[in-house]
Amino acid sequence: MAYWYNVDTKQVESDDTRSQNAEVMGPYETEAEAAAALATARANTEAWDEQDRKDREWESGDAGA
């Protein structure tokens, strides 16, 4: 069974209870993963932003400076 995080209601939903046309994130394998959806998304975004910063430094020749 898949789980979803509903951004509107801030609730975890299963395939059986998932709102139609709702703003949901997922699917996740567990309820706990779905409940942590916003924190996971935030951490991923921060990691990607940091990698982008490093890539820009490398491309501009500032890496290791």
Secondary structure per residue as TSV (DSSP state, phi and psi in degrees):
chain	resnum	aa	ss	phi	psi
A	1	M	-	360.0	141.3
A	2	A	-	-98.1	153.0
A	3	Y	E	-123.7	151.9
A	4	W	E	-132.9	151.9
A	5	Y	E	-108.3	121.2
A	6	N	E	-88.4	113.5
A	7	V	T	-66.9	-32.8
A	8	D	T	-71.1	-46.8
A	9	T	T	-94.6	-12.5
A	10	K	T	59.6	37.8
A	11	Q	E	-124.6	150.7
A	12	V	E	-83.9	136.4
A	13	E	E	-127.0	149.8
A	14	S	E	-97.8	175.4
A	15	D	T	-56.8	-35.8
A	16	D	T	-72.1	-28.6
A	17	T	T	-112.7	4.5
A	18	R	-	-62.0	130.9
A	19	S	-	-68.3	142.8
A	20	Q	T	-79.0	137.7
A	21	N	T	57.1	26.3
A	22	A	-	-89.7	161.4
A	23	E	-	-81.1	98.4
A	24	V	E	-123.3	152.5
A	25	M	E	-113.1	139.7
A	26	G	E	142.4	-172.7
A	27	P	E	-85.9	157.2
A	28	Y	E	-122.2	154.1
A	29	E	S	-78.2	-27.5
A	30	T	S	-129.9	161.0
A	31	E	H	-62.6	-38.5
A	32	A	H	-63.0	-42.0
A	33	E	H	-63.4	-40.5
A	34	A	H	-66.0	-40.3
A	35	A	H	-64.1	-28.2
A	36	A	T	-93.9	13.8
A	37	A	H	-56.2	-45.8
A	38	L	H	-67.0	-41.2
A	39	A	H	-65.2	-40.0
A	40	T	H	-64.5	-43.9
A	41	A	H	-63.2	-41.4
A	42	R	H	-62.9	-46.0
A	43	A	H	-62.7	-42.4
A	44	N	H	-63.2	-42.9
A	45	T	H	-62.8	-43.3
A	46	E	H	-63.2	-41.5
A	47	A	H	-65.2	-42.0
A	48	W	H	-66.7	-39.2
A	49	D	H	-62.7	-41.1
A	50	E	H	-65.2	-42.2
A	51	Q	H	-64.1	-40.4
A	52	D	H	-59.8	-42.2
A	53	R	H	-61.6	-44.8
A	54	K	H	-63.8	-40.9
A	55	D	H	-62.6	-42.5
A	56	R	H	-64.3	-40.1
A	57	E	H	-62.4	-44.2
A	58	W	H	-63.6	-44.5
A	59	E	H	-65.1	-30.7
A	60	S	H	-89.4	-2.0
A	61	G	T	85.0	10.3
A	62	D	-	-91.5	-1.8
A	63	A	T	-63.3	134.9
A	64	G	T	76.6	4.1
A	65	A	-	-82.2	360.0
